[in-house]
Each structure stands twice: as structure tokens, then as C-alpha cells.
Amino acid sequence: MRYTASDSSSLHMLIPRQFRALVTVVAVTASVCLAGYWEFEQVDIGSIGSHVAIDKMSDGTVWLAYVNRHHAIRLAHKDSVWEYEDLDAAIVRPDFQSGPPFSFDIGLGDVIGVVGQGRLAERRDSVWSSESLPMPMRDLALSYDPAGRPSLTFTDSLWQGCLGVRADSGWDTDVVFVPSEYTWAFSLTRPAWRRDDNCALIEADVWSMGGLIDGYGVSFKRRDSGVWTDFGGLGGLDGGGCGFAALPDSSDSIHTFWSAGDNYYTNKLVCDDVVLDRYTSIGAACLDDSGRVQCAWVRDDNLKFALVPESTLIVGDGVGINWCDITTDTLSQPVIAYCGGDGSIYVAHGVGVAGLSNEPREAAFHSLRPSASIITNVLFLPRDMTELPGNSDRVPRPTLLDAAGRKVVDLHAGANDVSSLAPGIYFVREAQAQAQAQAVRKVVITR
């Protein structure tokens, strides 16, 4: 919910008198704030592993997938509140042996697919079915092609990079990357499908045991009419590469997002030909409905975002984040899912961050906090909510207030245990609000 100055009269009827001054300032801020901001929400707590995936259905409903505390793959989606569904181990289970523990995608007709330990599970019309994969596969990555068929990239027993597509007669496989004699291992992006069964892939993390080839590399390949050809890449690296995404737009142009590092010349994160940052191992990219590339990644203890080729923007504190993924809402605004170091799953939703059509708007991050975050037992505060620039030695601690404006508990950066508090509506008064009375965040605690 966003408040404007015209809402202030109704707000005064709903908020206790002790708290009205703070809320009024928030309302005025919203009315004059033309730049974008981010809303943060805790989706779940107690997840394990370090992987979260996000995608959306045709109606814009966002779905998340991650591994819960019971080692089951959990799906979460939101109407008014978050709803959860855990997949039985007989359907599909996470694979912690190599690469991410699962791969997740939403295909034509809103079919949901999840690949885990040797199995593919699909949800059609709210009913789950699953099948065993026909051959040993490592580092599985799932995507649906334009015809709605599930497809996989994987490495086989010879460490070859392969593409597999399920056809009427079974799985058709194709070797895309053949390692050299001295190549130890590599990974692939999930298949990026274009029109007419054409496809694009990125190979990365090539490692030479004996040093007889040029170390690490990142390579791009595209398939047109069944023929694979090279269309770019970077070799001879002194350090690892991470192939994040190959993204085909509606005109069949392929956008690439990748990271490679550990020497002075190639230590960079690149989208197409735009250098976004230095090397990182945590990143993701997607195309919005206008065909623009939107990227999210973690670097220098910050979660970052870019609408390429616009300037990089800082979303918030990235300390402890070990995975992130990105999609967009129905207005082409970014929705970033990330897994925190405490095992909690969070979503950062941009509001007015990416301009409609081709008019991106510069974001004034944290100029307005989300009107409400729904949490259960843990309240997570980014570091910037607990600090005042240039006055770090004397920063008042943020506090949690009840609906009557009374202080309930002092808060700190990171995870705050609120499991002992009764369910209800609370308010976070941030550090700067102690001195300036201008930063308030509403929190709903549920059980």
C-alpha cells in the first residue's frame, strides 16, 4: 500500500495519536517522491542450502522455489498472503551432490517444472506428476521451449555439455560442448529458447588441471536449424567464470550475462558489452516485457540491480546473501528473490525503479519503506536501516513499536528474534527516525 497526502485524514483515524506525527511525514514523503523505491518482504524462514529460484505465471503471479528445513523442495506464491507447497520426496528431491540442488521454470500454459535428483516433476492444473530421467545427468538446468516441452542442459559421464529435449519418442540429446583432454569440469546455463526450436547456451567454469589449455573460459553458442555455432566468449582467463544467462528477445537477438575474474584485464561482470561491476559468483538476469535486460547480483556486501544499459543501483545490504534470482512484475518492475545467511528467503520488489516503455527512472532507494512486511518469527533489518552516515559511533538503535506507539524492543542489523511477541501490527522506527522523525516501517507478525 502506498500513502499519499490525500490519505492523511483517514490515516489519522486509524493510527494512535502518539504515532500520528511520524505517519504524517511518511504520507507527505510518498506524495512528493517521484523516484523509485524498493519494498522488502520476508517470504519464509529456516530454508537450507543456498539456492532460490523465481519465475512468474502468465497472469503475473510470482512463484518461488527453494529447499525448506525438512530437505523438501518448497514452492511459494502470493495472492494476499504467501502460500506454500512442499514436494514429496517420491515426486522429486533436491540434489546436493553437484551444482544447485534443483532447477525450476514455468512454461507454456503455466506448467511448473522442477528438476532434482534424477527426476523431473511437473504441475499441470494443480496436479503433480513426475518421471525418472533416462540417463545419468550432472548439473541439471531446466527450461521450457516455445512449444512447451521441457528441456535440460547437463553434463554427462564424459563431462560433455549436453542439451536434452523431451519429444514424443523420449528424450533427444545433443552434445554442445566437448571438453579438451585437460578440461576438468564446466557448467552450463539453462537452455535459452528462441523461435523455431533455435537455442542459445553459455559454457563457463572450464578448468584445466595441467594448465595445458588457457585456464578458464566463457563461451557462447547458438543453434540455428539444428546447427551449433560460436557467437562470442572470453578465453585465457586466470580465474573462474560464471555463465549466468543467455536471453533471447522477441527478435531472436541473444543477450548474455556472465562474470569472469581474477586478473586485471578480465575481472568483470558483463551484460552484452556493458561492464556492470567486478567479478561475482552471485547473479541473475531476465528480460522484461519490453525486451530490456534486468540484472541482479551481489558484490561488495551490496545487492545490486541494473536495467541495462542504465547505471547500476544498490538495492540494499547484501551481507550473507548466497544466491539471488530475478523476474519482473506485470509493470516490468524487478522482483528479486534472495537467500540470506540466516536461511531466510526474502523478496525485494522495485516500485517505479524501471520506467515503463523505454524511460527508466533513477531510483531513490530507501526513500520510502514498504508499508507493511509480513513476517513470522524473525525480523531482518538491512544494515542501512541501523546506521546514520558520519555518526556511526552515536547512532540511536532502531526500535519496534506496538500499535499504540510504545517501544517493544530495541533492534539491530540482521536477524531479530520476535517469536515471543504476540501476532499483530507493529512499527519499526529506523535509526534516522530517532533524530529526524522520518523513517517508519509497518510490520505484521503472523503465526
C-alpha positions as CSV (number, residue, x, y, z in Angstrom):
1,M,0.0,0.0,0.0
2,R,1.3,3.5,-0.8
3,Y,0.1,6.6,1.1
4,T,-0.3,10.0,-0.4
5,A,-1.0,13.3,1.2
6,S,-4.7,12.9,0.4
7,D,-4.8,9.8,2.6
8,S,-3.7,11.6,5.7
9,S,-7.1,12.3,7.2
10,S,-8.1,8.6,7.1
11,L,-4.7,7.6,8.4
12,H,-5.3,9.8,11.5
13,M,-8.4,7.9,12.2
14,L,-6.6,4.6,12.2
15,I,-3.3,5.4,13.9
16,P,-2.9,6.2,17.6
17,R,-2.2,9.9,18.5
18,Q,1.3,9.1,19.8
19,F,2.3,7.8,16.3
20,R,0.5,10.3,14.0
21,A,3.4,12.7,13.6
22,L,5.6,10.0,12.2
23,V,3.0,8.6,9.9
24,T,2.1,12.1,8.5
25,V,5.7,12.6,7.4
26,V,5.7,9.2,5.6
27,A,2.5,10.2,3.8
28,V,4.0,13.5,2.7
29,T,7.1,11.8,1.5
30,A,5.1,9.5,-0.7
31,S,3.2,12.3,-2.3
32,V,6.4,14.1,-3.5
33,C,8.6,11.1,-4.1
34,L,8.8,10.7,-7.9
35,A,11.8,8.3,-7.9
36,G,11.5,4.6,-7.4
37,Y,12.0,2.7,-4.2
38,W,12.1,-1.0,-3.0
39,E,9.7,-3.0,-0.9
40,F,11.2,-5.8,1.1
41,E,9.4,-8.8,2.4
42,Q,10.4,-12.0,4.2
43,V,8.8,-15.0,2.5
44,D,10.0,-17.8,4.8
45,I,12.5,-18.8,7.4
46,G,14.6,-21.8,8.1
47,S,15.4,-22.7,4.5
48,I,18.6,-24.7,3.8
49,G,21.1,-24.8,1.1
50,S,21.9,-21.6,-0.8
51,H,19.5,-21.6,-3.8
52,V,16.3,-19.8,-4.6
53,A,14.6,-19.5,-8.0
54,I,11.8,-17.1,-9.1
55,D,9.5,-17.0,-12.1
56,K,6.0,-15.8,-12.9
57,M,2.9,-17.1,-14.5
58,S,1.0,-15.6,-17.4
59,D,-1.2,-13.6,-15.0
60,G,1.8,-12.1,-13.3
61,T,1.7,-14.3,-10.1
62,V,5.2,-14.8,-8.8
63,W,6.4,-18.2,-7.7
64,L,9.5,-19.0,-5.7
65,A,11.2,-22.4,-5.2
66,Y,13.8,-23.2,-2.5
67,V,14.7,-26.1,-0.1
68,N,13.0,-25.9,3.3
69,R,14.3,-27.1,6.6
70,H,12.9,-30.6,6.0
71,H,15.0,-31.1,2.9
72,A,12.0,-30.8,0.7
73,I,11.7,-28.5,-2.3
74,R,9.2,-25.9,-1.4
75,L,7.2,-23.7,-3.7
76,A,5.7,-20.4,-2.5
77,H,3.4,-18.0,-4.3
78,K,1.4,-15.0,-3.1
79,D,-2.1,-13.7,-3.6
80,S,-2.8,-11.7,-0.5
81,V,-0.6,-13.8,1.7
82,W,2.2,-16.3,1.0
83,E,1.0,-19.9,0.3
84,Y,3.4,-22.8,0.5
85,E,3.6,-26.3,-1.1
86,D,6.2,-28.9,-0.3
87,L,7.0,-31.6,-2.9
88,D,7.1,-35.1,-1.6
89,A,10.4,-36.9,-2.0
90,A,8.7,-39.5,-4.2
91,I,8.0,-36.8,-6.7
92,V,11.3,-35.0,-6.7
93,R,14.0,-34.3,-4.1
94,P,16.9,-31.8,-4.1
95,D,20.3,-33.0,-5.3
96,F,23.2,-31.6,-3.2
97,Q,25.9,-33.5,-5.0
98,S,26.8,-31.0,-7.7
99,G,25.6,-27.6,-8.6
100,P,22.4,-26.0,-7.4
101,P,20.1,-28.6,-5.7
102,F,17.3,-28.2,-8.2
103,S,16.2,-26.2,-11.3
104,F,12.8,-24.5,-11.7
105,D,10.9,-23.0,-14.6
106,I,7.4,-22.1,-15.6
107,G,6.4,-23.0,-19.2
108,L,3.6,-22.5,-21.7
109,G,0.2,-22.9,-20.2
110,D,1.6,-22.1,-16.7
111,V,3.0,-25.6,-16.3
112,I,5.6,-25.6,-13.4
113,G,8.6,-27.8,-13.7
114,V,11.2,-28.8,-11.1
115,V,14.2,-31.0,-11.7
116,G,16.0,-32.6,-8.8
117,Q,17.8,-35.8,-8.0
118,G,17.3,-37.8,-11.2
119,R,13.7,-36.8,-11.7
120,L,11.5,-34.2,-13.4
121,A,8.3,-33.1,-11.7
122,E,5.6,-31.1,-13.4
123,R,2.5,-29.3,-12.1
124,R,-0.4,-29.1,-14.6
125,D,-3.8,-27.8,-13.5
126,S,-2.7,-28.1,-9.8
127,V,-1.8,-31.8,-10.2
128,W,1.8,-33.0,-9.8
129,S,3.3,-35.9,-11.9
130,S,6.9,-36.9,-12.2
131,E,9.3,-39.1,-14.3
132,S,12.7,-40.5,-13.9
133,L,15.3,-39.0,-16.2
134,P,16.6,-41.6,-18.7
135,M,20.4,-41.2,-18.2
136,P,22.9,-40.0,-15.6
137,M,23.0,-36.2,-15.6
138,R,25.0,-33.7,-13.6
139,D,24.4,-30.0,-13.1
140,L,20.9,-30.1,-14.4
141,A,19.2,-26.9,-15.6
142,L,15.6,-26.8,-16.8
143,S,13.8,-24.6,-19.3
144,Y,10.6,-24.9,-21.4
145,D,10.9,-24.3,-25.1
146,P,8.4,-22.3,-27.2
147,A,6.4,-25.4,-27.8
148,G,6.0,-26.1,-24.1
149,R,8.4,-29.1,-24.0
150,P,10.8,-29.4,-21.0
151,S,14.5,-29.2,-21.9
152,L,17.6,-29.7,-19.9
153,T,21.2,-28.7,-20.1
154,F,23.5,-31.2,-18.3
155,T,27.0,-32.7,-18.2
156,D,27.2,-36.4,-19.0
157,S,29.7,-39.1,-17.7
158,L,32.3,-37.8,-20.2
159,W,31.9,-34.2,-18.8
160,Q,30.4,-33.1,-22.2
161,G,27.9,-30.3,-22.1
162,C,24.6,-31.6,-23.5
163,L,21.1,-30.4,-24.3
164,G,18.2,-32.7,-23.9
165,V,14.6,-32.1,-25.1
166,R,11.7,-34.3,-24.3
167,A,9.9,-35.4,-27.5
168,D,7.1,-37.8,-28.2
169,S,9.6,-40.6,-28.6
170,G,11.5,-39.8,-25.4
171,W,14.5,-37.5,-24.7
172,D,16.5,-36.3,-27.6
173,T,20.0,-35.3,-26.6
174,D,22.7,-33.3,-28.3
175,V,26.3,-32.7,-27.3
176,V,27.0,-28.9,-27.4
177,F,30.4,-28.5,-25.7
178,V,33.2,-31.1,-25.9
179,P,35.9,-30.6,-23.3
180,S,39.6,-30.9,-24.2
181,E,41.8,-33.6,-22.8
182,Y,42.8,-31.5,-19.9
183,T,39.5,-29.9,-19.0
184,W,38.3,-30.9,-15.5
185,A,34.7,-29.6,-15.5
186,F,32.4,-26.9,-16.6
187,S,28.8,-25.8,-16.1
188,L,26.1,-24.5,-18.5
189,T,23.3,-22.0,-18.3
190,R,19.8,-23.4,-18.7
191,P,18.7,-23.5,-22.3
192,A,17.5,-20.2,-23.7
193,W,15.0,-20.9,-26.4
194,R,14.3,-18.7,-29.4
195,R,11.7,-19.2,-32.1
196,D,11.5,-22.2,-34.3
197,D,13.5,-24.5,-31.9
198,N,16.6,-22.4,-32.0
199,C,18.5,-22.2,-28.8
200,A,21.4,-20.4,-27.1
201,L,23.8,-21.6,-24.3
202,I,26.7,-20.3,-22.3
203,E,29.5,-22.6,-21.1
204,A,31.6,-21.4,-18.1
205,D,33.9,-22.6,-15.3
206,V,36.3,-24.5,-17.6
207,W,39.2,-25.7,-15.5
208,S,42.5,-27.1,-16.8
209,M,44.2,-29.5,-14.3
210,G,47.5,-29.5,-16.1
211,G,47.5,-25.9,-17.3
212,L,48.0,-27.0,-20.9
213,I,45.0,-25.1,-22.1
214,D,44.2,-21.4,-21.4
215,G,42.7,-21.9,-18.0
216,Y,39.2,-20.7,-17.5
217,G,36.9,-19.5,-20.2
218,V,33.4,-18.4,-21.0
219,S,31.9,-19.4,-24.4
220,F,28.6,-18.7,-26.1
221,K,26.9,-21.0,-28.6
222,R,23.7,-20.7,-30.6
223,R,21.8,-23.3,-32.5
224,D,20.1,-22.3,-35.7
225,S,18.2,-25.0,-37.7
226,G,19.9,-27.7,-35.7
227,V,23.5,-26.4,-36.2
228,W,25.6,-25.1,-33.3
229,T,27.9,-22.2,-33.9
230,D,30.1,-20.0,-31.7
231,F,28.9,-16.4,-31.2
232,G,31.3,-15.0,-28.7
233,G,33.0,-15.5,-25.4
234,L,36.2,-15.0,-23.5
235,G,39.1,-17.4,-23.0
236,G,42.5,-17.4,-21.4
237,L,41.3,-16.3,-18.0
238,D,43.4,-16.6,-14.9
239,G,40.3,-17.3,-12.8
240,G,36.8,-18.7,-12.8
241,G,34.0,-17.7,-15.0
242,C,30.3,-17.9,-14.2
243,G,27.8,-18.2,-17.0
244,F,24.6,-16.7,-15.7
245,A,22.2,-16.3,-18.7
246,A,21.7,-16.3,-22.4
247,L,18.4,-14.4,-23.1
248,P,16.7,-14.4,-26.5
249,D,14.3,-11.5,-27.1
250,S,11.3,-11.3,-29.5
251,S,13.5,-10.5,-32.5
252,D,15.8,-13.5,-31.7
253,S,18.7,-11.4,-30.6
254,I,20.6,-13.1,-27.8
255,H,21.6,-11.1,-24.7
256,T,24.3,-12.5,-22.5
257,F,25.1,-12.0,-18.8
258,W,28.2,-13.5,-17.4
259,S,31.1,-12.9,-14.9
260,A,34.8,-13.8,-15.2
261,G,37.6,-12.8,-12.9
262,D,40.9,-13.0,-11.2
263,N,43.2,-10.9,-13.4
264,Y,43.4,-7.2,-14.0
265,Y,42.0,-7.4,-17.6
266,T,39.0,-9.7,-17.2
267,N,37.8,-9.2,-13.7
268,K,34.4,-8.1,-14.6
269,L,30.6,-8.7,-14.7
270,V,29.3,-8.1,-18.2
271,C,25.8,-7.9,-19.8
272,D,26.1,-7.9,-23.5
273,D,29.0,-5.4,-24.0
274,V,28.3,-3.3,-20.9
275,V,30.6,-3.8,-17.9
276,L,28.4,-3.6,-14.8
277,D,30.8,-4.5,-12.0
278,R,33.8,-6.6,-11.0
279,Y,33.6,-10.4,-10.8
280,T,30.9,-12.0,-8.7
281,S,29.7,-15.6,-8.3
282,I,26.1,-14.5,-7.4
283,G,23.9,-13.1,-10.1
284,A,20.9,-13.5,-12.4
285,A,19.2,-11.7,-15.3
286,C,15.9,-11.7,-17.1
287,L,14.1,-9.9,-19.9
288,D,11.2,-7.7,-19.1
289,D,8.1,-7.3,-21.3
290,S,9.8,-4.5,-23.2
291,G,12.7,-6.8,-24.1
292,R,15.2,-5.0,-21.8
293,V,17.7,-6.9,-19.7
294,Q,17.3,-6.5,-16.0
295,C,20.2,-7.9,-13.8
296,A,20.7,-8.5,-10.1
297,W,23.9,-9.5,-8.3
298,V,25.8,-9.4,-5.1
299,R,29.2,-7.6,-4.8
300,D,31.0,-5.7,-2.1
301,D,28.3,-6.6,0.5
302,N,25.6,-5.0,-1.6
303,L,22.7,-6.4,-3.5
304,K,22.7,-4.5,-6.8
305,F,20.4,-4.0,-9.8
306,A,20.8,-2.7,-13.3
307,L,18.4,-2.0,-16.1
308,V,21.0,-2.4,-18.9
309,P,22.5,-0.1,-20.1
310,E,21.4,2.3,-17.3
311,S,23.6,2.9,-14.3
312,T,24.0,0.3,-11.5
313,L,21.8,0.9,-8.5
314,I,22.2,-0.5,-4.9
315,V,19.1,-2.3,-3.7
316,G,20.4,-2.9,-0.1
317,D,22.7,-4.7,2.2
318,G,24.0,-7.9,0.6
319,V,26.0,-9.3,3.6
320,G,25.3,-13.1,3.9
321,I,23.3,-13.4,0.6
322,N,24.4,-16.6,-1.1
323,W,22.0,-16.7,-4.0
324,C,19.6,-14.5,-5.9
325,D,17.3,-14.6,-8.9
326,I,15.2,-12.1,-10.7
327,T,11.9,-11.7,-12.6
328,T,9.6,-8.8,-13.3
329,D,6.0,-8.0,-12.4
330,T,3.2,-7.1,-14.9
331,L,4.6,-3.5,-15.0
332,S,8.1,-4.6,-15.9
333,Q,9.3,-3.7,-12.4
334,P,12.1,-6.0,-10.9
335,V,11.3,-8.7,-8.3
336,I,14.4,-10.1,-6.8
337,A,14.4,-13.2,-4.6
338,Y,17.4,-13.9,-2.4
339,C,18.5,-16.3,0.3
340,G,20.1,-14.7,3.3
341,G,22.8,-16.2,5.5
342,D,20.3,-16.9,8.2
343,G,18.4,-19.3,5.9
344,S,15.5,-16.9,5.3
345,I,14.0,-16.2,1.9
346,Y,13.4,-12.6,1.0
347,V,11.9,-10.6,-1.9
348,A,12.9,-7.1,-2.9
349,H,10.2,-5.6,-5.2
350,G,11.1,-2.5,-7.2
351,V,8.4,0.2,-7.4
352,G,9.0,2.8,-10.1
353,V,12.6,1.5,-10.4
354,A,12.4,0.5,-14.1
355,G,10.4,3.1,-16.2
356,L,7.7,1.9,-18.5
357,S,8.4,1.7,-22.2
358,N,12.0,3.0,-22.7
359,E,12.0,5.6,-19.9
360,P,13.9,4.1,-16.9
361,R,13.7,6.2,-13.7
362,E,16.6,6.8,-11.4
363,A,15.7,5.1,-8.1
364,A,15.9,6.9,-4.7
365,F,16.4,3.7,-2.7
366,H,15.0,3.6,0.8
367,S,13.4,7.0,0.4
368,L,10.2,5.2,1.4
369,R,10.0,1.9,3.1
370,P,7.3,-0.7,2.4
371,S,4.0,0.0,4.0
372,A,3.9,-3.5,5.5
373,S,6.2,-6.5,5.7
374,I,4.6,-9.8,6.8
375,I,6.9,-11.9,9.0
376,T,6.6,-14.9,11.4
377,N,9.5,-15.3,13.9
378,V,12.4,-13.3,12.5
379,L,12.5,-9.6,11.6
380,F,15.5,-8.8,9.3
381,L,16.9,-5.3,9.2
382,P,19.4,-4.3,6.4
383,R,22.4,-2.5,7.7
384,D,21.5,0.9,6.3
385,M,18.3,0.9,8.5
386,T,20.5,0.9,11.6
387,E,23.2,3.4,10.7
388,L,23.5,7.2,10.2
389,P,26.2,8.3,7.8
390,G,29.0,10.2,9.5
391,N,27.7,9.5,13.0
392,S,28.2,5.7,13.4
393,D,29.5,6.0,16.9
394,R,26.4,7.6,18.3
395,V,23.6,6.1,16.2
396,P,20.3,5.5,18.1
397,R,19.2,1.9,17.8
398,P,16.1,1.3,15.7
399,T,13.1,0.2,17.8
400,L,10.0,-1.8,17.4
401,L,6.8,-0.1,18.5
402,D,3.4,-1.6,19.1
403,A,0.2,-0.2,17.6
404,A,-0.1,2.3,20.4
405,G,3.3,3.7,19.6
406,R,5.0,2.1,22.7
407,K,8.5,0.7,22.4
408,V,8.5,-3.1,22.5
409,V,12.1,-3.9,21.9
410,D,15.4,-2.4,20.5
411,L,16.5,-3.8,17.2
412,H,19.8,-4.4,15.5
413,A,21.2,-5.1,11.9
414,G,20.5,-8.6,10.7
415,A,18.1,-11.1,12.2
416,N,15.9,-10.1,15.2
417,D,14.0,-12.8,17.0
418,V,10.4,-11.7,17.5
419,S,8.9,-15.2,18.2
420,S,7.9,-14.2,21.7
421,L,5.8,-11.3,20.6
422,A,2.0,-11.6,20.1
423,P,0.8,-11.6,16.5
424,G,-0.4,-8.2,15.3
425,I,0.7,-4.9,13.8
426,Y,3.9,-3.3,14.8
427,F,6.1,-0.4,13.5
428,V,9.8,-0.2,13.0
429,R,11.2,3.2,13.8
430,E,14.6,3.3,12.0
431,A,17.8,4.8,13.3
432,Q,17.4,8.1,11.4
433,A,13.9,8.4,12.7
434,Q,15.1,8.7,16.2
435,A,16.7,12.0,15.3
436,Q,14.6,13.2,12.3
437,A,11.2,11.5,12.8
438,Q,11.0,10.5,9.1
439,A,11.6,6.7,8.6
440,V,8.8,4.3,9.8
441,R,8.1,0.8,8.6
442,K,5.0,-1.2,9.3
443,V,5.4,-4.9,10.2
444,V,2.7,-7.6,10.6
445,I,3.7,-10.5,12.7
446,T,1.8,-13.7,12.0
447,R,2.0,-17.3,13.3
